[in-house]
Amino acid sequence: MDNPFVTTEWLANHLSDPNVVVLDGSWHMPNASRNPQADYLAGHIPGAVFFDIDGVADTASNLPHMLPSPADFSRMVGALGISDGMTIVVYDELGLFSAPRVWWTFTTMGARDVRILSGGGPKWRAEKRPTETGLVARPRQVFEARFDPTRVADFATVRERSHDGAAQIADARPAPRFHAEVPEPRAGLRSGHIPNSANLPVSLLADNGQMRPAADLAQLFAERGIDLSKPLITSCGSGITASTLALAAQLAGAETVAVYDGSWAEWGGRADAEIET
């Protein structure tokens, strides 16, 4: 795939470009005690719009931040001032954590040019680049979603693939959670992993908020027994870091990658889901 990352220097030079829209896609784990929207209001890259991962979602679902319908997505992001023809640059305040989820969401909905700020907010701030406070409101735009269903996997598909092996399953959660050695951060979920899935913790994919080189990523997948020439489904706790794993797989050469949107929030909460420990 083409390089989806842009540098802080590139973004600094394009902040005034009317066809470039910057999104703060920060999100934190339920036990992190951080409010990303409050952090955004306290300081963000100039002109950046806050993209609420939990708000631009299927709010009728009892699962966290599931993809909304294409029509709802078009309406919500159009109201944020984003069109499908713009260059969309996403960052988060942990470096490389939730921005890939926003990248995956927009690319799944057909946006033409979606980029991730390499190093994210921490690198921007470390370089003493400008920030601003308060809410940014942009004029409404038209976003015409073109949903790509091949980039999303649901519960039934994942259950089938875990049995028939027609697609590999890779889990981005930390090893202790994958092996049921520690409880899940969300209450009410069983511990363990999807049968016949491999574990590739997202923490191995990046250094200092920047994705590792493609050759290093390819080696990591190979070491975990994942063949990138075959279809792959990525999973995690709730579909956030599964998107980072999907991005890494594509950078490493995978052609067919889908994110299990419900991930462990769904699988670990269903009595009819088989679990290995």
C-alpha positions as CSV (number, residue, x, y, z in Angstrom):
1,M,0.0,0.0,0.0
2,D,1.0,3.6,-0.4
3,N,2.5,5.3,2.7
4,P,-0.5,6.4,4.8
5,F,1.7,8.6,7.1
6,V,2.6,12.2,6.9
7,T,5.3,14.0,8.9
8,T,4.8,16.8,11.3
9,E,6.8,19.0,8.8
10,W,4.4,18.1,6.0
11,L,1.3,18.9,8.2
12,A,2.8,22.2,9.4
13,N,3.2,23.2,5.8
14,H,-0.3,22.3,4.9
15,L,-2.4,23.6,7.8
16,S,-3.8,26.4,5.7
17,D,-4.7,24.2,2.8
18,P,-8.5,24.3,2.4
19,N,-8.5,20.7,1.1
20,V,-6.8,19.4,4.2
21,V,-8.8,18.6,7.3
22,V,-7.0,17.6,10.6
23,L,-8.8,15.3,13.1
24,D,-7.9,14.7,16.7
25,G,-9.0,11.1,17.0
26,S,-7.8,10.5,20.5
27,W,-9.5,7.8,22.6
28,H,-8.4,6.1,25.8
29,M,-9.1,2.8,27.5
30,P,-12.0,2.7,29.9
31,N,-9.6,2.4,32.9
32,A,-7.3,5.3,31.8
33,S,-9.2,8.1,33.6
34,R,-8.7,10.5,30.7
35,N,-11.2,12.5,28.8
36,P,-10.0,13.0,25.2
37,Q,-12.5,15.7,24.4
38,A,-11.5,17.7,27.5
39,D,-7.8,17.3,26.5
40,Y,-8.7,18.5,23.0
41,L,-10.4,21.6,24.3
42,A,-7.4,22.3,26.4
43,G,-5.0,22.2,23.4
44,H,-4.9,20.7,19.9
45,I,-3.2,21.2,16.6
46,P,-4.5,24.5,15.0
47,G,-7.7,23.9,13.0
48,A,-8.1,20.3,14.2
49,V,-11.6,19.0,14.6
50,F,-12.3,16.5,17.4
51,F,-13.5,13.1,16.0
52,D,-15.4,11.3,18.7
53,I,-14.9,7.6,18.2
54,D,-17.7,6.8,20.6
55,G,-20.0,9.4,19.1
56,V,-19.6,8.8,15.4
57,A,-20.8,5.2,15.9
58,D,-23.8,3.0,16.0
59,T,-25.3,4.4,19.2
60,A,-28.1,1.8,19.1
61,S,-25.6,-1.0,19.7
62,N,-24.8,-2.2,23.2
63,L,-21.2,-2.7,22.0
64,P,-18.7,0.2,22.1
65,H,-18.0,2.4,19.0
66,M,-19.4,0.0,16.4
67,L,-19.4,1.4,12.8
68,P,-22.5,3.4,12.1
69,S,-24.5,2.9,8.9
70,P,-23.0,4.6,5.8
71,A,-25.9,7.1,5.8
72,D,-25.4,8.0,9.4
73,F,-21.7,8.3,9.0
74,S,-22.1,10.6,6.0
75,R,-24.5,12.8,8.0
76,M,-22.3,13.0,11.1
77,V,-18.9,13.6,9.4
78,G,-20.5,16.0,6.9
79,A,-21.6,18.0,9.9
80,L,-18.0,18.1,11.1
81,G,-17.0,19.8,7.9
82,I,-15.4,16.7,6.2
83,S,-16.0,15.7,2.6
84,D,-15.0,12.4,1.0
85,G,-12.7,14.2,-1.4
86,M,-10.6,16.0,1.2
87,T,-7.2,14.9,2.5
88,I,-8.0,13.8,6.0
89,V,-5.1,13.8,8.5
90,V,-5.7,12.0,11.8
91,Y,-3.7,12.1,14.9
92,D,-4.0,11.0,18.5
93,E,-2.4,12.2,21.8
94,L,-0.7,8.8,22.5
95,G,1.3,8.8,19.3
96,L,-0.2,5.9,17.5
97,F,-3.1,4.3,19.4
98,S,-6.6,5.3,18.2
99,A,-5.7,7.3,15.0
100,P,-5.5,4.0,13.0
101,R,-9.1,3.3,14.0
102,V,-10.2,6.6,12.5
103,W,-8.1,5.9,9.4
104,W,-9.8,2.5,9.1
105,T,-13.3,3.9,9.6
106,F,-12.8,6.6,6.9
107,T,-11.2,4.2,4.4
108,T,-13.9,1.6,5.0
109,M,-16.5,4.4,4.3
110,G,-14.7,5.3,1.0
111,A,-12.7,8.4,1.8
112,R,-10.2,8.9,-1.0
113,D,-7.2,10.2,0.9
114,V,-6.7,9.4,4.6
115,R,-3.4,9.9,6.4
116,I,-2.1,9.5,9.9
117,L,0.3,12.0,11.5
118,S,3.5,10.0,12.3
119,G,4.3,10.5,15.9
120,G,0.9,12.1,16.6
121,G,0.3,14.8,19.1
122,P,3.4,13.9,21.3
123,K,5.8,14.5,18.4
124,W,4.1,17.7,17.4
125,R,4.3,19.1,20.9
126,A,7.9,17.8,21.4
127,E,8.9,19.9,18.4
128,K,7.2,23.0,20.0
129,R,4.8,23.4,17.1
130,P,1.8,25.6,17.7
131,T,-1.4,24.5,19.4
132,E,-4.7,26.2,20.1
133,T,-7.5,25.8,22.6
134,G,-11.3,25.6,22.3
135,L,-13.7,24.0,19.8
136,V,-13.1,24.2,16.0
137,A,-16.3,24.4,13.9
138,R,-16.1,24.0,10.2
139,P,-18.7,24.7,7.5
140,R,-20.9,21.6,6.7
141,Q,-19.7,19.5,3.8
142,V,-21.1,16.6,1.8
143,F,-19.6,13.2,2.5
144,E,-20.8,10.4,0.1
145,A,-20.0,7.2,1.8
146,R,-19.0,4.2,-0.3
147,F,-19.0,1.4,2.2
148,D,-16.5,-1.5,1.6
149,P,-17.9,-4.6,3.4
150,T,-14.7,-6.6,2.8
151,R,-12.9,-4.5,5.4
152,V,-15.3,-5.6,8.2
153,A,-15.9,-8.9,9.9
154,D,-18.9,-9.8,12.1
155,F,-19.4,-12.4,14.8
156,A,-20.8,-15.1,12.5
157,T,-17.9,-14.7,10.0
158,V,-15.3,-14.8,12.7
159,R,-16.8,-17.9,14.2
160,E,-16.8,-19.6,10.8
161,R,-13.2,-18.7,10.1
162,S,-12.0,-19.9,13.5
163,H,-13.3,-23.3,12.5
164,D,-12.7,-23.6,8.8
165,G,-9.4,-21.7,8.6
166,A,-10.4,-19.8,5.4
167,A,-9.0,-16.7,7.1
168,Q,-6.5,-16.3,9.9
169,I,-7.3,-14.4,13.0
170,A,-4.8,-12.2,14.8
171,D,-5.5,-10.6,18.2
172,A,-3.8,-7.3,19.1
173,R,-4.4,-7.5,22.9
174,P,-1.5,-7.8,25.3
175,A,-0.4,-11.4,25.8
176,P,-1.7,-11.7,29.5
177,R,-5.2,-10.8,28.3
178,F,-5.0,-13.2,25.3
179,H,-3.9,-16.0,27.6
180,A,-6.5,-15.2,30.3
181,E,-3.8,-14.4,32.9
182,V,-5.5,-11.1,33.8
183,P,-9.1,-9.9,33.7
184,E,-10.4,-7.8,30.9
185,P,-10.7,-4.0,31.5
186,R,-14.4,-4.1,30.6
187,A,-16.6,-5.6,33.3
188,G,-18.7,-8.7,32.5
189,L,-16.4,-10.2,29.9
190,R,-14.8,-13.7,30.1
191,S,-11.1,-14.0,29.6
192,G,-9.2,-15.8,26.9
193,H,-9.1,-15.7,23.1
194,I,-10.9,-16.8,19.9
195,P,-10.1,-20.4,19.1
196,N,-7.2,-20.8,16.6
197,S,-6.3,-17.2,16.7
198,A,-2.7,-15.8,17.0
199,N,-1.5,-13.1,19.3
200,L,0.5,-10.1,18.0
201,P,0.3,-7.4,20.7
202,V,0.0,-3.9,19.2
203,S,2.8,-2.7,21.5
204,L,5.3,-4.5,19.2
205,L,4.2,-2.6,16.1
206,A,5.5,0.9,16.9
207,D,8.4,2.8,18.6
208,N,7.7,6.2,20.1
209,G,4.4,6.5,18.3
210,Q,5.8,5.7,14.9
211,M,5.1,2.5,13.0
212,R,8.0,0.2,12.5
213,P,9.4,-0.4,9.0
214,A,7.4,-2.7,6.7
215,A,10.2,-5.3,6.8
216,D,10.1,-5.4,10.6
217,L,6.4,-5.7,10.5
218,A,6.5,-8.6,8.0
219,Q,8.9,-10.4,10.3
220,L,6.7,-10.0,13.3
221,F,3.7,-11.5,11.5
222,A,5.9,-14.4,10.2
223,E,7.2,-15.1,13.7
224,R,3.6,-15.4,14.9
225,G,2.8,-17.9,12.2
226,I,0.6,-15.4,10.2
227,D,0.8,-15.8,6.4
228,L,0.1,-12.4,4.8
229,S,-0.6,-13.9,1.4
230,K,-3.8,-15.4,2.9
231,P,-6.9,-13.5,4.2
232,L,-6.6,-12.1,7.7
233,I,-9.1,-10.9,10.3
234,T,-7.8,-8.7,13.1
235,S,-9.3,-8.4,16.6
236,C,-8.6,-6.7,20.0
237,G,-10.7,-5.5,22.9
238,S,-13.2,-3.3,21.0
239,G,-11.9,-2.8,17.5
240,I,-9.4,0.1,18.2
241,T,-6.0,-1.6,18.2
242,A,-7.3,-4.2,15.8
243,S,-7.3,-1.3,13.3
244,T,-3.6,-0.7,14.0
245,L,-2.9,-4.3,13.5
246,A,-4.8,-4.2,10.2
247,L,-2.8,-1.2,9.1
248,A,0.5,-3.0,10.0
249,A,-0.6,-6.0,8.0
250,Q,-1.3,-3.9,4.9
251,L,2.0,-2.1,5.3
252,A,3.7,-5.5,5.5
253,G,2.1,-6.7,2.3
254,A,-1.2,-8.2,3.2
255,E,-3.9,-7.7,0.6
256,T,-7.1,-9.1,2.3
257,V,-7.5,-7.7,5.8
258,A,-10.8,-7.2,7.7
259,V,-11.3,-5.8,11.3
260,Y,-13.6,-7.7,13.6
261,D,-15.6,-4.7,14.7
262,G,-17.2,-6.2,17.8
263,S,-13.9,-7.8,18.9
264,W,-13.6,-9.1,22.4
265,A,-16.2,-6.8,23.7
266,E,-18.7,-8.9,21.7
267,W,-16.9,-12.3,21.7
268,G,-16.1,-12.3,25.5
269,G,-19.7,-11.2,26.3
270,R,-21.5,-13.9,24.4
271,A,-22.4,-17.2,26.0
272,D,-22.4,-18.9,22.6
273,A,-18.8,-17.9,21.8
274,E,-16.2,-20.6,22.2
275,I,-13.1,-19.4,24.2
276,E,-9.6,-20.8,24.5
277,T,-7.3,-19.9,27.3
